Amino acid sequence: MSAKPQTAQEHVEIPGICFIRQREGERRCTLSAGHHGDHRHFYSGPLTHGFRAGTSWPRRGGETQAD
């Protein structure tokens, strides 16, 4: 018999990505929502040996999701 764990609805987290747009361009952060530190876009930057280096930019005050 399997019991479904009970979780209070206000504590449920749905995984997603951080939707903060880089002010200087059109890139959006591709880290998980609520991450700490700088924003990062892994699918941009120069191609080196078949891999993208990615780009990063600092977190700024007043940012909101889906900015």
C-alpha positions in Angstrom: 0.0 0.0 0.0 1.4 3.4 -1.0 0.5 6.5 0.9 0.8 9.9 -0.8 2.8 12.3 1.3 0.8 15.3 2.6 2.5 18.7 2.0 1.1 22.1 3.0 0.2 23.9 -0.2 2.1 27.1 0.7 5.4 25.0 0.8 5.0 23.4 -2.6 7.8 24.4 -5.1 7.5 23.9 -8.8 10.9 23.8 -10.4 11.5 26.3 -13.2 14.1 28.7 -14.5 15.0 32.2 -13.5 13.4 34.6 -15.9 15.5 37.7 -15.4 16.5 39.4 -18.6 20.0 40.9 -19.0 19.5 44.6 -19.2 22.2 45.0 -21.9 20.8 42.4 -24.2 18.1 39.8 -24.8 19.6 36.9 -22.9 17.6 35.4 -19.9 19.1 33.6 -17.0 18.9 29.8 -17.4 19.6 28.8 -13.8 16.8 27.6 -11.5 14.4 30.1 -10.0 15.6 31.5 -6.7 19.3 30.8 -7.3 22.0 32.7 -5.4 24.8 34.8 -7.0 25.2 36.0 -10.5 22.8 35.2 -13.3 24.0 32.9 -16.1 23.0 31.9 -19.6 24.6 28.6 -20.5 23.6 28.6 -24.2 25.4 31.8 -25.3 28.9 33.0 -25.7 31.6 31.8 -28.1 31.8 28.3 -29.3 35.1 26.6 -28.2 35.8 22.9 -29.1 32.1 22.3 -29.6 31.0 23.9 -26.3 29.5 27.2 -25.4 31.2 29.2 -22.7 28.0 30.9 -21.6 27.7 34.4 -20.2 27.0 35.8 -16.8 26.0 39.1 -15.3 25.5 40.4 -11.7 22.3 40.3 -9.7 20.8 43.8 -9.4 18.4 45.2 -6.9 14.7 45.4 -7.8 14.7 42.4 -10.2 11.5 40.5 -10.5 10.7 37.2 -12.2 9.5 37.4 -15.8 11.2 40.8 -16.0 
